[in-house]
Amino acid sequence: MAGWYGGPESQLLVLPFAAVLGGVTQLLAGMWAFETADTLATAMLGTWGSFWIGYGILNALSLRMLAEAPGPFHELGLWFAPLALITWMGAVGAMGESVALVLTLTFLAAGSTIAAVANMGLHGSLVRLAGWLFIVSAALAWYTATAMLFEATSGRQIWPVGRAPRRTVAGPPATMPTHEPSVRRIG
């Protein structure tokens, strides 16, 4: 989207990466985050993983049928609009986590917002801006994930993320059910 690399064949070559690493892997990570009761990660990874799977399918179909990737079109704007809204709320929710995560989600939400406007209004030049916002978000995501990885493997913070102070809630600790609340186990 930023237009900084590639040619006509690039969409075909990037498609499996976007659909599998961007889509399937994120969706799986979102489901594993659900198991650990990480609501923010479940929402962000599940939403974006689903988007990238759908986007991969869209591009696979367009390459097969049209021999070219789709450009700005109204319907794609309708894909980015809910992504933007969900991601903006994720950025607000991340304020309880870390500055690094807030920045990552803010740039991702801004890119989604611009992509929605660009596609709904067929403003091709805005697509490039959205692409650059996504690149900044990807760089911030790499930093944030690497910092979290280093902390998890070393037991201490190595790269700062601006972690928010944890508040304690009075009362007994909350417990999570071992199954989905709507599922009744018999026996």
N, C-alpha and C positions, 0 to 999 in steps of 0.2 A: 504493500500500500504506500510506503514511503517513496518507492521508486528509486532506491539507491543501489539496486543490483539487478542483474539478470536480464533475460530476454523472454521471448514468447514461450520457450520450453520450460522456463523456471517454475511456472505454476504446476505443471505436471510433476516436476522433480521434488517440489516442496510438499505436494499434496499428501503423500504417505506420512511424512513427519508431522504435519499439522494435525492430521486425523488421528494418528496413533499417540504421539507424545503429547500434543496439545489437547486431544480429545479423550481417547480411551484411558490414558494414564491419569489425567486429571480427574475424570469421572470416578475411576477406581479409588484414587486418593481421597476424593470427597466421601465415598462410601466408607472407607476406613476411618476417616475423620468423624463420621457419624458414630462409629463404634466407640470412639474415645470421647464422645459428647462434646466435640469441638464444633459448635454451631457455626461460627464464622467460616472456618475452613470447609465445612460441609456445604454451606451456601455458595461460597465463591468457587470452590473447585468443582462442585456438582454443576453449577450453572455454566461456567466457562467450559468445562469438559463436554457438556451436552452441546454447547454452541459449536465447538470445534469439530465434533463428530458431524453435526449437521452441515457445517460449512465445507467439510471435506467431501461429504456426499454431494452437496450442491456443485462443487467444482468438478468432481468426478463425472457427474451427469453432463455438465456444460462442456467439458472437454470431449466427452464421448459424442455428444449430439451437435455441438456448435464448433468444435475444434478451436475454441478460444474461451478464456476465462471471462466470467461476467464482469462488466464494469459497474459503475454506479447504477442502481435501479431502486425504485421506490420500495419494493418488498424487502430488500436487504436493510433498508432503513428501519423497517418494522422489526427486524431481528435485533438491530443494535439498540433500539429505544428501550426495551425492557432490560437488556443487558446493562445499559447505562444506569437505569433506575436502581436495579439490584446492586450494582457495583458501588454507586454513590452511597447507598445504605450500608454496604460492607465497609466503606471507608470511614463512615461515622462510627460504626461498631468497632472498628480497629483502634479507635482512640483509647480503648481500654487495654490494648495489647502493646503496640509500639509505634514510634514515629516512622520507622522504616516501612512497616506494613501500611500505615495511613498513606504515606507518600506513594507506595506502589499502587494501592487501590485508587488513589485520587487521580494519578496519571492514566490508569486503566479506564476509570469512569469518564475522564475528560476525553480520552480517545474514542470511547464508545459513543459519547454524546455527539462529538464532531462527526463521527462516521454515520450516525443516525441522520443528522442534519444534511450531511453531504449526499447521502443516498436518497433521502426523501425529496430533497430539492434538486437532485441531479447536479450538484456542484463538484465536479471532478477535482478541482484544485483543493477543496477541503479534505478530500480523501487522502491526499499526500500529508496534510497536517495531522490527520488522525493517525496515519501510519507512523509519523515521527513520535507522537505521544505514546503510541504502543511500544515503540522501540525504547523510549525512556522508561516506561513501565517495566519492560522486560529486563532492562539493566538493573533497575531497583529491585525487582523480584529475585534476580540472580544474587544480588548482594544480600538481601534479606534471608533467602533460603540458605545461602552459604554460611552466614552468621549463625543461623539456627542450627545448622549441621555441625559447625565447629563447637558450639556450646553443648549440644547433645552428646558429642563424642568425647569432649574434654572435661565436661562437668563444670566449666566456667565460661564466662563471656570473653571471647577473644576479639570479635568485631562488635562495636557498639550498634545497638538498634534503637536506643531511646525507649527502653521498656517502661511502660506505665506502671506506677506503683499499684500493688494489689491491695484491694480493700477486703477486709474480713466482714462477714455477715454474721450477726449474732444468731444463735440458735443451733439446733442439731445440724450436722452435715447433710447435704442433699444426697440422695441415692438415685442412681439411674436404674431403670428396669433392665433385666438381662435380655429382654425381647422387645419388640415393638409394642407400644401400649395398646394398639387395636387388635393384637394377636392374642388369642386365648389359648393357652396350653392345656391340654387335657392329658391326664395320666402322669 
